[in-house]
Amino acid sequence: MNNHWTSHRRPTAQMQDTSWLDVYLSDVPHVIYQVDDPDKTEGAQHATLSNKGNEAMGYLQFIIDYYDRLPASIAFVHGHRFGWHLEDHVPLMRRLRWDTVAVPFANLRFETGPDHHLKFSCEVDKGQHPDVFDCDWVGGHLRPGNYTIRNSQDIYVGNKDEWADSVELEQVWNQTFAAEMGAIPKELHAPCCAEFIVARKRILAHPLAFYVHLRNWIQHTELDRYRSGRVFEYMWHHMFGEPAVIQPVPECELLICEMMTL
């Protein structure tokens, strides 16, 4: 068995070309999960129960399907090669330190400067939208129990998602994570966007039944596709053994820093 795999989920709204995996990363074993209509997309090796939960449904289904034969490390990533939160998956996968002994969990949005700075290109024109988007944004701070409907007047564009995510996570905690993980943290923070590398031992720290339960919750919850996925956005690191509040890891802890030829 290879000691590392990548698990990919296809997008929910439209077909995406995942041929870059075979063209540039053919030596890295990968599994593609189809989350949309399986009749519309060729090449998917597996399908999820439904198109809900954003990437969470695909990630959880992979864990369930391969729980007894997981490689030593797994990178969970989206199906697109390029994105605002990760410029290009190909060089990142080529440089990734697959040995997770030193870093058993890491978000793929890595630190490239002081003060946990994130350096990524961004297609959004900051001149036209200076208050809408920050390409160096790390991720929100969820504070379950601190946001309520009563102080909704304090919610504005810049923290709307943090408020909604905090409220919803608190509301569904007992349905999802409580039995396995105990009390809800007072604060959760991590780099955004749910792409990460994790060691097998961190996944196996929870029983298979836990992942089946979470997958089934997504399937049956009244929350829509987007909101049910947001419940997991800032939980992956904590599920897999990290403190509730973390920052991006330094680049050279996550990646090999010597330049490599693709």
Contacts in CASP RR format, 6 or more apart in sequence:
PFRMAT RR
TARGET T0000
AUTHOR 0000-0000-0000
METHOD contacts of the structure
MODEL  1
MNNHWTSHRRPTAQMQDTSWLDVYLSDVPHVIYQVDDPDKTEGAQHATLS
NKGNEAMGYLQFIIDYYDRLPASIAFVHGHRFGWHLEDHVPLMRRLRWDT
VAVPFANLRFETGPDHHLKFSCEVDKGQHPDVFDCDWVGGHLRPGNYTIR
NSQDIYVGNKDEWADSVELEQVWNQTFAAEMGAIPKELHAPCCAEFIVAR
KRILAHPLAFYVHLRNWIQHTELDRYRSGRVFEYMWHHMFGEPAVIQPVP
ECELLICEMMTL
1 69 0 8 1.000
1 71 0 8 1.000
2 29 0 8 1.000
2 71 0 8 1.000
3 71 0 8 1.000
3 72 0 8 1.000
3 73 0 8 1.000
3 98 0 8 1.000
4 28 0 8 1.000
4 29 0 8 1.000
4 71 0 8 1.000
4 72 0 8 1.000
4 73 0 8 1.000
4 74 0 8 1.000
4 75 0 8 1.000
4 98 0 8 1.000
5 28 0 8 1.000
5 29 0 8 1.000
5 30 0 8 1.000
5 31 0 8 1.000
5 71 0 8 1.000
5 73 0 8 1.000
5 74 0 8 1.000
5 75 0 8 1.000
6 21 0 8 1.000
6 25 0 8 1.000
6 28 0 8 1.000
6 29 0 8 1.000
6 30 0 8 1.000
6 31 0 8 1.000
6 74 0 8 1.000
6 75 0 8 1.000
6 76 0 8 1.000
6 77 0 8 1.000
6 93 0 8 1.000
7 30 0 8 1.000
7 31 0 8 1.000
7 33 0 8 1.000
7 58 0 8 1.000
7 59 0 8 1.000
7 62 0 8 1.000
7 74 0 8 1.000
7 75 0 8 1.000
7 76 0 8 1.000
7 77 0 8 1.000
8 18 0 8 1.000
8 21 0 8 1.000
8 30 0 8 1.000
8 31 0 8 1.000
8 32 0 8 1.000
8 33 0 8 1.000
8 77 0 8 1.000
8 78 0 8 1.000
8 79 0 8 1.000
9 32 0 8 1.000
9 33 0 8 1.000
9 35 0 8 1.000
9 48 0 8 1.000
9 55 0 8 1.000
9 57 0 8 1.000
9 58 0 8 1.000
9 59 0 8 1.000
9 78 0 8 1.000
9 79 0 8 1.000
10 16 0 8 1.000
10 18 0 8 1.000
10 32 0 8 1.000
10 33 0 8 1.000
10 34 0 8 1.000
10 35 0 8 1.000
10 36 0 8 1.000
10 41 0 8 1.000
10 44 0 8 1.000
10 79 0 8 1.000
11 35 0 8 1.000
11 36 0 8 1.000
11 78 0 8 1.000
11 79 0 8 1.000
11 80 0 8 1.000
12 35 0 8 1.000
12 36 0 8 1.000
12 51 0 8 1.000
12 54 0 8 1.000
12 225 0 8 1.000
13 36 0 8 1.000
14 36 0 8 1.000
15 36 0 8 1.000
15 40 0 8 1.000
15 41 0 8 1.000
16 79 0 8 1.000
16 80 0 8 1.000
17 81 0 8 1.000
18 32 0 8 1.000
18 43 0 8 1.000
18 79 0 8 1.000
20 81 0 8 1.000
20 89 0 8 1.000
20 90 0 8 1.000
21 28 0 8 1.000
21 30 0 8 1.000
21 32 0 8 1.000
24 90 0 8 1.000
24 262 0 8 1.000
25 90 0 8 1.000
25 93 0 8 1.000
25 94 0 8 1.000
28 93 0 8 1.000
29 71 0 8 1.000
31 45 0 8 1.000
31 46 0 8 1.000
31 62 0 8 1.000
31 66 0 8 1.000
32 43 0 8 1.000
32 44 0 8 1.000
32 45 0 8 1.000
32 46 0 8 1.000
32 79 0 8 1.000
33 44 0 8 1.000
33 45 0 8 1.000
33 46 0 8 1.000
33 47 0 8 1.000
33 48 0 8 1.000
33 58 0 8 1.000
33 61 0 8 1.000
33 62 0 8 1.000
34 41 0 8 1.000
34 44 0 8 1.000
34 46 0 8 1.000
34 47 0 8 1.000
34 48 0 8 1.000
35 47 0 8 1.000
35 48 0 8 1.000
35 51 0 8 1.000
35 57 0 8 1.000
35 58 0 8 1.000
36 51 0 8 1.000
38 44 0 8 1.000
38 47 0 8 1.000
46 61 0 8 1.000
46 62 0 8 1.000
46 65 0 8 1.000
48 57 0 8 1.000
48 58 0 8 1.000
48 61 0 8 1.000
49 57 0 8 1.000
49 61 0 8 1.000
49 215 0 8 1.000
49 219 0 8 1.000
50 57 0 8 1.000
50 218 0 8 1.000
50 219 0 8 1.000
51 57 0 8 1.000
51 225 0 8 1.000
52 218 0 8 1.000
52 219 0 8 1.000
52 221 0 8 1.000
52 224 0 8 1.000
52 225 0 8 1.000
52 228 0 8 1.000
52 229 0 8 1.000
53 218 0 8 1.000
53 225 0 8 1.000
53 226 0 8 1.000
53 228 0 8 1.000
53 229 0 8 1.000
53 232 0 8 1.000
54 194 0 8 1.000
54 225 0 8 1.000
54 226 0 8 1.000
54 228 0 8 1.000
54 229 0 8 1.000
54 230 0 8 1.000
54 232 0 8 1.000
55 76 0 8 1.000
55 78 0 8 1.000
55 194 0 8 1.000
55 229 0 8 1.000
56 194 0 8 1.000
56 214 0 8 1.000
56 218 0 8 1.000
56 228 0 8 1.000
56 229 0 8 1.000
56 231 0 8 1.000
56 232 0 8 1.000
57 215 0 8 1.000
57 218 0 8 1.000
57 219 0 8 1.000
57 229 0 8 1.000
59 76 0 8 1.000
59 194 0 8 1.000
59 236 0 8 1.000
60 211 0 8 1.000
60 214 0 8 1.000
60 215 0 8 1.000
60 218 0 8 1.000
61 215 0 8 1.000
62 74 0 8 1.000
62 76 0 8 1.000
63 70 0 8 1.000
63 203 0 8 1.000
63 211 0 8 1.000
64 208 0 8 1.000
64 211 0 8 1.000
64 212 0 8 1.000
64 215 0 8 1.000
67 203 0 8 1.000
67 204 0 8 1.000
67 208 0 8 1.000
67 211 0 8 1.000
70 200 0 8 1.000
70 203 0 8 1.000
70 204 0 8 1.000
71 200 0 8 1.000
72 98 0 8 1.000
72 100 0 8 1.000
72 199 0 8 1.000
72 200 0 8 1.000
73 98 0 8 1.000
73 99 0 8 1.000
73 100 0 8 1.000
73 197 0 8 1.000
73 198 0 8 1.000
73 199 0 8 1.000
73 200 0 8 1.000
74 197 0 8 1.000
74 198 0 8 1.000
74 200 0 8 1.000
74 203 0 8 1.000
75 93 0 8 1.000
75 96 0 8 1.000
75 108 0 8 1.000
75 195 0 8 1.000
75 196 0 8 1.000
75 197 0 8 1.000
76 194 0 8 1.000
76 195 0 8 1.000
76 196 0 8 1.000
76 197 0 8 1.000
76 198 0 8 1.000
76 236 0 8 1.000
77 86 0 8 1.000
77 89 0 8 1.000
77 108 0 8 1.000
77 195 0 8 1.000
78 195 0 8 1.000
80 89 0 8 1.000
81 88 0 8 1.000
81 89 0 8 1.000
81 90 0 8 1.000
82 88 0 8 1.000
82 89 0 8 1.000
84 120 0 8 1.000
84 121 0 8 1.000
84 122 0 8 1.000
84 123 0 8 1.000
84 124 0 8 1.000
84 135 0 8 1.000
85 109 0 8 1.000
85 120 0 8 1.000
85 192 0 8 1.000
85 193 0 8 1.000
85 195 0 8 1.000
86 92 0 8 1.000
86 108 0 8 1.000
86 109 0 8 1.000
86 120 0 8 1.000
86 193 0 8 1.000
86 195 0 8 1.000
87 120 0 8 1.000
87 121 0 8 1.000
90 262 0 8 1.000
91 260 0 8 1.000
91 262 0 8 1.000
92 108 0 8 1.000
92 255 0 8 1.000
94 260 0 8 1.000
94 262 0 8 1.000
95 255 0 8 1.000
95 256 0 8 1.000
95 257 0 8 1.000
95 260 0 8 1.000
96 197 0 8 1.000
96 254 0 8 1.000
96 255 0 8 1.000
96 256 0 8 1.000
97 103 0 8 1.000
97 253 0 8 1.000
97 254 0 8 1.000
97 255 0 8 1.000
97 256 0 8 1.000
98 197 0 8 1.000
100 197 0 8 1.000
100 198 0 8 1.000
100 199 0 8 1.000
101 199 0 8 1.000
102 253 0 8 1.000
103 197 0 8 1.000
103 249 0 8 1.000
103 253 0 8 1.000
103 254 0 8 1.000
104 198 0 8 1.000
104 199 0 8 1.000
104 201 0 8 1.000
104 202 0 8 1.000
104 240 0 8 1.000
104 241 0 8 1.000
105 196 0 8 1.000
105 197 0 8 1.000
105 198 0 8 1.000
105 199 0 8 1.000
105 202 0 8 1.000
105 237 0 8 1.000
105 240 0 8 1.000
105 241 0 8 1.000
105 242 0 8 1.000
106 196 0 8 1.000
106 197 0 8 1.000
106 249 0 8 1.000
106 253 0 8 1.000
106 254 0 8 1.000
107 190 0 8 1.000
107 191 0 8 1.000
107 193 0 8 1.000
107 195 0 8 1.000
107 196 0 8 1.000
107 237 0 8 1.000
107 246 0 8 1.000
107 248 0 8 1.000
107 249 0 8 1.000
108 195 0 8 1.000
108 196 0 8 1.000
108 197 0 8 1.000
108 254 0 8 1.000
109 118 0 8 1.000
109 120 0 8 1.000
109 138 0 8 1.000
109 191 0 8 1.000
109 192 0 8 1.000
109 193 0 8 1.000
109 195 0 8 1.000
109 248 0 8 1.000
110 118 0 8 1.000
110 248 0 8 1.000
110 249 0 8 1.000
110 250 0 8 1.000
110 251 0 8 1.000
110 253 0 8 1.000
110 254 0 8 1.000
110 255 0 8 1.000
111 117 0 8 1.000
111 118 0 8 1.000
111 247 0 8 1.000
111 248 0 8 1.000
111 249 0 8 1.000
111 250 0 8 1.000
111 251 0 8 1.000
112 118 0 8 1.000
112 119 0 8 1.000
112 251 0 8 1.000
113 119 0 8 1.000
116 138 0 8 1.000
116 247 0 8 1.000
116 248 0 8 1.000
117 136 0 8 1.000
118 135 0 8 1.000
118 136 0 8 1.000
118 137 0 8 1.000
118 138 0 8 1.000
118 191 0 8 1.000
118 248 0 8 1.000
119 136 0 8 1.000
120 135 0 8 1.000
120 136 0 8 1.000
121 135 0 8 1.000
122 133 0 8 1.000
122 135 0 8 1.000
124 132 0 8 1.000
124 133 0 8 1.000
124 135 0 8 1.000
126 133 0 8 1.000
126 135 0 8 1.000
131 157 0 8 1.000
132 157 0 8 1.000
137 192 0 8 1.000
138 191 0 8 1.000
138 192 0 8 1.000
138 247 0 8 1.000
138 248 0 8 1.000
139 189 0 8 1.000
139 190 0 8 1.000
139 191 0 8 1.000
139 192 0 8 1.000
139 234 0 8 1.000
140 161 0 8 1.000
140 162 0 8 1.000
140 165 0 8 1.000
140 189 0 8 1.000
140 192 0 8 1.000
140 234 0 8 1.000
141 162 0 8 1.000
141 187 0 8 1.000
141 188 0 8 1.000
141 189 0 8 1.000
141 245 0 8 1.000
142 162 0 8 1.000
142 165 0 8 1.000
142 166 0 8 1.000
142 169 0 8 1.000
142 187 0 8 1.000
142 188 0 8 1.000
142 189 0 8 1.000
142 234 0 8 1.000
143 162 0 8 1.000
143 166 0 8 1.000
143 186 0 8 1.000
143 187 0 8 1.000
143 188 0 8 1.000
144 166 0 8 1.000
144 167 0 8 1.000
144 169 0 8 1.000
144 170 0 8 1.000
144 173 0 8 1.000
144 184 0 8 1.000
144 185 0 8 1.000
144 186 0 8 1.000
144 188 0 8 1.000
145 166 0 8 1.000
145 167 0 8 1.000
145 170 0 8 1.000
145 186 0 8 1.000
146 166 0 8 1.000
146 186 0 8 1.000
147 155 0 8 1.000
147 162 0 8 1.000
147 163 0 8 1.000
147 166 0 8 1.000
147 167 0 8 1.000
148 167 0 8 1.000
149 167 0 8 1.000
152 163 0 8 1.000
155 163 0 8 1.000
161 230 0 8 1.000
164 227 0 8 1.000
164 230 0 8 1.000
165 230 0 8 1.000
165 231 0 8 1.000
165 233 0 8 1.000
165 234 0 8 1.000
168 223 0 8 1.000
168 227 0 8 1.000
168 230 0 8 1.000
168 231 0 8 1.000
169 184 0 8 1.000
169 188 0 8 1.000
169 231 0 8 1.000
169 234 0 8 1.000
169 235 0 8 1.000
170 184 0 8 1.000
172 217 0 8 1.000
172 221 0 8 1.000
172 223 0 8 1.000
172 231 0 8 1.000
173 184 0 8 1.000
175 217 0 8 1.000
175 221 0 8 1.000
176 213 0 8 1.000
176 214 0 8 1.000
176 217 0 8 1.000
176 231 0 8 1.000
177 184 0 8 1.000
177 214 0 8 1.000
177 235 0 8 1.000
177 239 0 8 1.000
178 184 0 8 1.000
179 213 0 8 1.000
180 206 0 8 1.000
180 207 0 8 1.000
180 210 0 8 1.000
181 238 0 8 1.000
181 239 0 8 1.000
185 238 0 8 1.000
185 244 0 8 1.000
186 244 0 8 1.000
187 244 0 8 1.000
187 245 0 8 1.000
188 234 0 8 1.000
188 235 0 8 1.000
188 238 0 8 1.000
188 244 0 8 1.000
188 245 0 8 1.000
189 234 0 8 1.000
189 244 0 8 1.000
189 245 0 8 1.000
189 246 0 8 1.000
189 247 0 8 1.000
190 234 0 8 1.000
190 236 0 8 1.000
190 237 0 8 1.000
190 238 0 8 1.000
190 242 0 8 1.000
190 245 0 8 1.000
190 246 0 8 1.000
191 247 0 8 1.000
191 248 0 8 1.000
192 233 0 8 1.000
192 234 0 8 1.000
193 233 0 8 1.000
194 232 0 8 1.000
194 233 0 8 1.000
194 236 0 8 1.000
196 236 0 8 1.000
196 237 0 8 1.000
197 254 0 8 1.000
198 236 0 8 1.000
198 240 0 8 1.000
202 240 0 8 1.000
202 241 0 8 1.000
203 240 0 8 1.000
205 240 0 8 1.000
205 241 0 8 1.000
206 239 0 8 1.000
214 232 0 8 1.000
218 228 0 8 1.000
218 229 0 8 1.000
221 228 0 8 1.000
223 229 0 8 1.000
223 231 0 8 1.000
237 246 0 8 1.000
238 244 0 8 1.000
251 257 0 8 1.000
END
